Amino acid sequence: MPSVHTAVTVSLTTALALKYWVVSDIFALALSFTVIIIYDAINVRYEAWLHAWALNKHIWERKFRESLGHLPSEAFAWAIVWIIVAVLLFYI
């Protein structure tokens, strides 16, 4: 599960929610940032993989790296793990 950027942003958002509550402006900003990062990890990079795959299919030499994106399950698993880590670090 390589979605570390998702994990970091989810952990940061969780920590801000615990410290400033979910009604604060800073939490809303962090949540927006997290949604953009997760969207990038799953959708935009998947589209880049499709382009690389199509180009490699039509070119004899494999020049483009096809392994770019993350599965939704990978992003979700890291999100859950780092929510738990943020909560544990906050209360310890």
ZIJOVEN-V249710 format. One record per backbone hydrogen bond with DSSP energy under -0.5 kcal/mol. NH is the residue of the N-H (numbers start at 0). CO is the residue of the C=O. Records with the same first field share a line. If there is no record, write none. Layout:
BEGIN
NH = CO + CO
END
This chain:
BEGIN
3 = 1
6 = 2
7 = 3
8 = 4
9 = 5
10 = 6
11 = 7
12 = 8
13 = 9
14 = 10
15 = 11
16 = 12
17 = 13
18 = 14
19 = 15
20 = 16
23 = 20
27 = 23
28 = 24
29 = 25
30 = 26
31 = 27
32 = 28
33 = 29
34 = 30
35 = 31
36 = 32
37 = 33
38 = 34
39 = 35
40 = 36
41 = 37
42 = 38
43 = 38
44 = 39
46 = 42
47 = 43
48 = 44
49 = 45
50 = 46
51 = 47
52 = 48
53 = 49
54 = 50
55 = 51
56 = 52
57 = 53
58 = 54
62 = 60
67 = 65
69 = 40
74 = 70
75 = 71
76 = 72
77 = 73
78 = 74
79 = 75
80 = 76
81 = 77
82 = 78
83 = 79
84 = 80
85 = 81
86 = 82
87 = 83
88 = 84
89 = 85
90 = 86
91 = 87
END
